Amino acid sequence: MNRITQLEFHGSILLITGMIMVLIWSFFKAEWWSTVFGFLALFFLIEAIWHYAVADYKRIKKEN
């Protein structure tokens, strides 16, 4: 597996994990400890976007 595919795969795992944490947070949002899931979900979703952006940049850079 090449480096770009690894970045996209890792980004997909982060995206799925972030979406699951958003669902957990939304189910338990009345509890004070659910904010941890909210912050982690935000972190994982930002990291997923970052991985996709880096993979696209490397793919464009490779083509030129």
Secondary structure, 3 states (H helix, E strand, C coil): CCHHHHHHHHHHHHHHHHHHHHHHHHHCCCCHHHHHHHHHHHHHHHHHHHHHHHHHHHHHHHHC
